[in-house]
Amino acid sequence: MRLLIMGPQGVGKGTQAALLSKHYNIPAISTGDIFRFNIKNKTPLGLEALEYINKGELVPDELTNKIVKDRLAQDDAKNGWILDGYPRNASQVEALDAMLADLGTPLDAVVALTADHDVLMDRMMKRAQLEGRSDDNPEAIAKRLDVYAKETAPLLDTYKSRGLLHEFNGVGEIDDIQATIVKGLGE
């Protein structure tokens, strides 16, 4: 199973990706986690990414595409994967299409989680307090939600036209949401 999990920040993509990863026995690949690992370990990529993140901006496509391509080619991803946080714009959709063609691995489905703006803001502010994340302040959150609405949300139409899109409500009990997704994917 090769899945994309999409939705605005704070909707629960990471939580659901982890649960689906266990269910399907495939790795959940989060671009955010990859960047945070690099930042924590002060790698050159991490330091470069941090400059953008601290301004509430997204990391440029070139950096992100390279990391994703390398990660999808690793042995543990041979039987499938869940991508969380990628693609986020039309350019990245084209890059992902090319990667998957090169790897000979088609995309099986796109899971899109939805929630109201106020719910997302509340969740992300709570996450900031719990995790002490410097990138979760009201201004940065609002900016990222706006970027999602303008650049990433339109990608759902692309995947819908390909017959790959499955939309689910991201609000409710975590296990219930996961069960609904698994049922919706027919697995």
C-alpha positions in Angstrom: 0.0 0.0 0.0 1.4 3.4 -1.0 -0.6 6.2 0.5 -0.5 10.0 0.8 -2.1 11.5 3.9 -3.1 15.1 3.4 -4.8 17.8 5.3 -4.0 21.1 7.1 -1.6 21.3 9.9 -3.1 20.1 13.2 -5.7 17.8 11.6 -4.1 14.6 12.9 -2.1 13.4 9.9 0.8 12.2 12.0 -1.4 10.4 14.4 -3.3 8.6 11.7 -0.2 7.9 9.6 1.4 6.1 12.7 -1.8 4.0 13.2 -2.1 3.2 9.5 1.7 2.3 9.4 1.1 -0.3 12.1 -2.1 -1.6 10.4 -0.5 -2.0 7.0 3.0 -2.8 8.3 4.6 0.0 6.2 6.7 3.0 7.2 5.1 6.3 7.9 7.3 8.9 6.3 6.9 12.5 7.6 8.8 15.3 6.0 8.3 17.2 9.2 9.9 14.5 11.3 12.8 14.2 8.8 13.4 18.0 9.1 13.1 18.0 12.9 15.6 15.1 13.1 18.1 17.1 10.9 17.4 20.3 13.0 18.0 18.5 16.3 21.2 17.0 15.0 22.3 20.4 13.5 23.0 18.9 10.1 23.6 21.4 7.2 20.1 20.5 5.9 18.6 21.0 9.3 20.2 24.4 9.8 19.1 25.5 6.3 15.5 24.2 7.0 15.4 26.0 10.4 15.9 29.4 8.7 12.6 28.9 6.9 10.7 27.2 9.7 11.5 29.9 12.2 10.0 32.5 9.8 6.8 30.3 9.6 7.7 29.4 6.0 7.9 26.1 4.3 11.1 24.4 3.3 11.9 24.9 -0.4 10.8 22.1 -2.8 14.4 21.2 -3.9 15.4 20.2 -0.4 12.2 18.4 0.3 12.1 16.5 -3.0 15.6 15.2 -2.5 14.8 13.9 1.0 11.6 12.3 -0.1 13.2 10.5 -3.1 16.0 9.1 -1.1 13.6 8.0 1.6 11.2 6.2 -0.8 14.1 4.3 -2.3 15.2 2.7 1.1 14.6 -1.0 1.7 11.9 -0.6 4.3 9.7 1.3 1.8 9.9 -1.4 -0.9 6.5 -2.9 0.1 4.7 0.4 0.6 4.7 3.6 2.7 2.6 6.5 3.9 3.8 10.0 3.0 2.8 12.7 5.5 3.4 16.3 4.6 4.2 15.8 0.9 3.3 16.8 -1.7 2.3 20.3 -0.7 2.1 22.0 -4.1 1.7 21.3 -7.8 5.5 21.2 -8.4 5.9 18.5 -5.8 3.1 16.5 -7.3 5.0 16.5 -10.6 8.2 15.5 -8.7 6.4 12.7 -6.8 4.9 11.4 -10.1 8.4 11.3 -11.6 9.8 9.5 -8.5 7.1 6.9 -8.5 7.6 6.3 -12.2 11.4 5.9 -11.7 10.8 3.5 -8.8 8.0 1.6 -10.7 5.7 2.1 -7.7 2.3 3.6 -8.4 0.3 5.5 -5.7 -2.6 3.5 -4.3 -4.7 6.2 -2.6 -4.7 9.7 -1.0 -6.3 10.0 2.4 -7.4 13.6 3.1 -8.4 14.6 6.7 -10.6 17.6 7.3 -11.4 19.9 10.3 -12.7 23.4 11.0 -10.1 26.2 11.2 -10.9 26.9 14.9 -10.3 23.2 15.8 -6.9 23.3 14.0 -5.8 26.5 15.7 -6.8 25.1 19.1 -5.0 21.8 18.5 -1.8 23.4 17.3 -1.7 25.9 20.2 -2.0 22.9 22.6 0.7 21.0 20.8 3.0 24.0 21.0 2.4 24.1 24.8 3.0 20.3 25.2 6.0 20.0 22.9 7.5 23.4 23.2 7.7 23.8 19.4 9.0 27.2 18.4 7.3 26.9 15.0 3.8 26.7 16.6 2.9 30.3 17.5 -0.4 32.0 16.4 1.2 34.0 13.5 3.2 31.0 12.1 0.2 28.7 12.5 -2.1 31.1 10.6 0.5 31.6 7.9 0.9 27.8 7.4 -2.9 27.3 7.3 -3.2 30.0 4.7 -0.4 28.5 2.6 -2.1 25.1 2.9 -5.4 26.6 1.7 -3.8 28.3 -1.3 -1.2 25.7 -2.4 -2.0 22.3 -1.0 -5.8 22.0 -0.8 -6.1 22.4 -4.6 -4.0 19.3 -5.0 -6.9 17.3 -3.7 -8.8 18.0 -6.9 -5.8 16.6 -8.9 -6.0 13.3 -6.9 -9.8 13.3 -7.1 -9.6 13.5 -10.9 -7.2 10.5 -10.8 -9.7 8.5 -8.7 -7.4 8.3 -5.7 -8.9 10.7 -3.2 -10.7 9.5 0.0 -11.8 12.2 2.4 -12.4 11.7 6.1 -13.4 13.9 9.0 -10.3 14.4 11.2 -12.4 15.2 14.3 -13.5 12.5 16.7 -12.0 9.6 18.6 -8.6 8.7 17.1 -9.4 4.9 16.9 -12.7 5.6 15.2 -11.1 7.8 12.6 -8.5 5.1 11.9 -11.2 2.4 11.5 -13.2 4.7 9.2 -10.1 5.2 7.0 -9.2 1.5 6.8 -12.8 0.7 5.9 -12.9 3.5 3.3 -9.7 2.1 1.7 -11.3 -1.3 1.5 -8.6 -3.0 3.6 
